[in-house]
């Protein structure tokens, strides 16, 4: 899923998304490190939202794109 497809998906679910957050922006390549310390390189940011109850606010082009990760989990 790319950033434009994600925006349409989010809009259909009334999720407010942003193009930038701190020093990150959509379409930027990042490394995501999950809670077990496993890193996934070359992931693309497809959007940002307000933090959810888990603290996630960064949406990435991964299999579970609908589940945002924490800002602290990307570099």
Biotite code that builds the C-alpha atoms (Angstrom):
import biotite.structure as struc

atoms = struc.array([
    struc.Atom([0.000, 0.000, 0.000], chain_id="A", res_id=1, res_name="UNK", atom_name="CA", element="C"),
    struc.Atom([1.343, 3.420, -0.900], chain_id="A", res_id=2, res_name="UNK", atom_name="CA", element="C"),
    struc.Atom([0.697, 6.747, 0.834], chain_id="A", res_id=3, res_name="UNK", atom_name="CA", element="C"),
    struc.Atom([-2.206, 7.755, -1.443], chain_id="A", res_id=4, res_name="UNK", atom_name="CA", element="C"),
    struc.Atom([-3.960, 4.402, -1.028], chain_id="A", res_id=5, res_name="UNK", atom_name="CA", element="C"),
    struc.Atom([-3.422, 4.672, 2.709], chain_id="A", res_id=6, res_name="UNK", atom_name="CA", element="C"),
    struc.Atom([-4.989, 8.149, 2.792], chain_id="A", res_id=7, res_name="UNK", atom_name="CA", element="C"),
    struc.Atom([-8.090, 6.783, 1.058], chain_id="A", res_id=8, res_name="UNK", atom_name="CA", element="C"),
    struc.Atom([-8.221, 3.833, 3.464], chain_id="A", res_id=9, res_name="UNK", atom_name="CA", element="C"),
    struc.Atom([-7.886, 6.158, 6.479], chain_id="A", res_id=10, res_name="UNK", atom_name="CA", element="C"),
    struc.Atom([-10.499, 8.583, 5.126], chain_id="A", res_id=11, res_name="UNK", atom_name="CA", element="C"),
    struc.Atom([-13.011, 5.751, 4.687], chain_id="A", res_id=12, res_name="UNK", atom_name="CA", element="C"),
    struc.Atom([-12.520, 4.903, 8.373], chain_id="A", res_id=13, res_name="UNK", atom_name="CA", element="C"),
    struc.Atom([-12.569, 8.501, 9.639], chain_id="A", res_id=14, res_name="UNK", atom_name="CA", element="C"),
    struc.Atom([-8.945, 8.343, 10.761], chain_id="A", res_id=15, res_name="UNK", atom_name="CA", element="C"),
    struc.Atom([-7.227, 11.720, 10.698], chain_id="A", res_id=16, res_name="UNK", atom_name="CA", element="C"),
    struc.Atom([-3.737, 11.364, 9.222], chain_id="A", res_id=17, res_name="UNK", atom_name="CA", element="C"),
    struc.Atom([-0.819, 13.754, 8.847], chain_id="A", res_id=18, res_name="UNK", atom_name="CA", element="C"),
    struc.Atom([2.024, 14.045, 6.338], chain_id="A", res_id=19, res_name="UNK", atom_name="CA", element="C"),
    struc.Atom([4.743, 14.982, 8.847], chain_id="A", res_id=20, res_name="UNK", atom_name="CA", element="C"),
    struc.Atom([5.630, 14.276, 12.454], chain_id="A", res_id=21, res_name="UNK", atom_name="CA", element="C"),
    struc.Atom([8.720, 15.688, 14.114], chain_id="A", res_id=22, res_name="UNK", atom_name="CA", element="C"),
    struc.Atom([11.619, 15.020, 11.675], chain_id="A", res_id=23, res_name="UNK", atom_name="CA", element="C"),
    struc.Atom([9.799, 12.357, 9.664], chain_id="A", res_id=24, res_name="UNK", atom_name="CA", element="C"),
    struc.Atom([7.521, 12.653, 6.623], chain_id="A", res_id=25, res_name="UNK", atom_name="CA", element="C"),
    struc.Atom([5.514, 10.345, 4.376], chain_id="A", res_id=26, res_name="UNK", atom_name="CA", element="C"),
    struc.Atom([7.400, 8.407, 1.703], chain_id="A", res_id=27, res_name="UNK", atom_name="CA", element="C"),
    struc.Atom([10.545, 8.504, 3.833], chain_id="A", res_id=28, res_name="UNK", atom_name="CA", element="C"),
    struc.Atom([12.458, 5.219, 4.155], chain_id="A", res_id=29, res_name="UNK", atom_name="CA", element="C"),
    struc.Atom([13.101, 4.125, 7.741], chain_id="A", res_id=30, res_name="UNK", atom_name="CA", element="C"),
    struc.Atom([14.210, 1.151, 9.794], chain_id="A", res_id=31, res_name="UNK", atom_name="CA", element="C"),
    struc.Atom([11.515, -0.202, 12.098], chain_id="A", res_id=32, res_name="UNK", atom_name="CA", element="C"),
    struc.Atom([12.559, -2.167, 15.197], chain_id="A", res_id=33, res_name="UNK", atom_name="CA", element="C"),
    struc.Atom([9.783, -4.141, 16.870], chain_id="A", res_id=34, res_name="UNK", atom_name="CA", element="C"),
    struc.Atom([9.365, -4.755, 20.595], chain_id="A", res_id=35, res_name="UNK", atom_name="CA", element="C"),
    struc.Atom([11.502, -7.929, 20.359], chain_id="A", res_id=36, res_name="UNK", atom_name="CA", element="C"),
    struc.Atom([14.476, -6.060, 18.912], chain_id="A", res_id=37, res_name="UNK", atom_name="CA", element="C"),
    struc.Atom([14.046, -7.345, 15.355], chain_id="A", res_id=38, res_name="UNK", atom_name="CA", element="C"),
    struc.Atom([14.788, -4.635, 12.783], chain_id="A", res_id=39, res_name="UNK", atom_name="CA", element="C"),
    struc.Atom([13.137, -4.284, 9.385], chain_id="A", res_id=40, res_name="UNK", atom_name="CA", element="C"),
    struc.Atom([15.000, -2.007, 7.008], chain_id="A", res_id=41, res_name="UNK", atom_name="CA", element="C"),
    struc.Atom([13.755, -0.004, 4.051], chain_id="A", res_id=42, res_name="UNK", atom_name="CA", element="C"),
    struc.Atom([10.173, 0.489, 5.250], chain_id="A", res_id=43, res_name="UNK", atom_name="CA", element="C"),
    struc.Atom([8.282, 3.469, 3.858], chain_id="A", res_id=44, res_name="UNK", atom_name="CA", element="C"),
    struc.Atom([6.201, 5.778, 6.034], chain_id="A", res_id=45, res_name="UNK", atom_name="CA", element="C"),
    struc.Atom([2.690, 5.987, 4.593], chain_id="A", res_id=46, res_name="UNK", atom_name="CA", element="C"),
    struc.Atom([1.120, 8.246, 7.225], chain_id="A", res_id=47, res_name="UNK", atom_name="CA", element="C"),
    struc.Atom([0.903, 9.525, 10.785], chain_id="A", res_id=48, res_name="UNK", atom_name="CA", element="C"),
    struc.Atom([-1.950, 9.824, 13.251], chain_id="A", res_id=49, res_name="UNK", atom_name="CA", element="C"),
    struc.Atom([-2.482, 10.837, 16.835], chain_id="A", res_id=50, res_name="UNK", atom_name="CA", element="C"),
    struc.Atom([-1.055, 8.169, 19.158], chain_id="A", res_id=51, res_name="UNK", atom_name="CA", element="C"),
    struc.Atom([-3.399, 5.264, 19.880], chain_id="A", res_id=52, res_name="UNK", atom_name="CA", element="C"),
    struc.Atom([-3.774, 3.650, 23.323], chain_id="A", res_id=53, res_name="UNK", atom_name="CA", element="C"),
    struc.Atom([-0.682, 1.543, 22.610], chain_id="A", res_id=54, res_name="UNK", atom_name="CA", element="C"),
    struc.Atom([1.278, 4.653, 21.635], chain_id="A", res_id=55, res_name="UNK", atom_name="CA", element="C"),
    struc.Atom([1.493, 3.925, 17.927], chain_id="A", res_id=56, res_name="UNK", atom_name="CA", element="C"),
    struc.Atom([1.226, 6.812, 15.494], chain_id="A", res_id=57, res_name="UNK", atom_name="CA", element="C"),
    struc.Atom([3.411, 5.882, 12.483], chain_id="A", res_id=58, res_name="UNK", atom_name="CA", element="C"),
    struc.Atom([1.923, 3.811, 9.668], chain_id="A", res_id=59, res_name="UNK", atom_name="CA", element="C"),
    struc.Atom([4.401, 1.826, 7.549], chain_id="A", res_id=60, res_name="UNK", atom_name="CA", element="C"),
    struc.Atom([4.191, -0.167, 4.325], chain_id="A", res_id=61, res_name="UNK", atom_name="CA", element="C"),
    struc.Atom([4.189, -3.521, 6.128], chain_id="A", res_id=62, res_name="UNK", atom_name="CA", element="C"),
    struc.Atom([1.812, -6.483, 6.178], chain_id="A", res_id=63, res_name="UNK", atom_name="CA", element="C"),
    struc.Atom([-0.170, -4.979, 9.062], chain_id="A", res_id=64, res_name="UNK", atom_name="CA", element="C"),
    struc.Atom([-0.207, -1.427, 7.683], chain_id="A", res_id=65, res_name="UNK", atom_name="CA", element="C"),
    struc.Atom([-3.355, -0.653, 9.704], chain_id="A", res_id=66, res_name="UNK", atom_name="CA", element="C"),
    struc.Atom([-1.457, -1.044, 13.013], chain_id="A", res_id=67, res_name="UNK", atom_name="CA", element="C"),
    struc.Atom([0.722, 2.020, 13.670], chain_id="A", res_id=68, res_name="UNK", atom_name="CA", element="C"),
    struc.Atom([4.086, 1.708, 15.382], chain_id="A", res_id=69, res_name="UNK", atom_name="CA", element="C"),
    struc.Atom([5.582, 3.994, 17.996], chain_id="A", res_id=70, res_name="UNK", atom_name="CA", element="C"),
    struc.Atom([7.689, 6.925, 16.890], chain_id="A", res_id=71, res_name="UNK", atom_name="CA", element="C"),
    struc.Atom([10.473, 5.567, 19.094], chain_id="A", res_id=72, res_name="UNK", atom_name="CA", element="C"),
    struc.Atom([10.548, 2.361, 17.004], chain_id="A", res_id=73, res_name="UNK", atom_name="CA", element="C"),
    struc.Atom([11.707, 4.032, 13.775], chain_id="A", res_id=74, res_name="UNK", atom_name="CA", element="C"),
    struc.Atom([15.048, 5.485, 12.730], chain_id="A", res_id=75, res_name="UNK", atom_name="CA", element="C"),
])
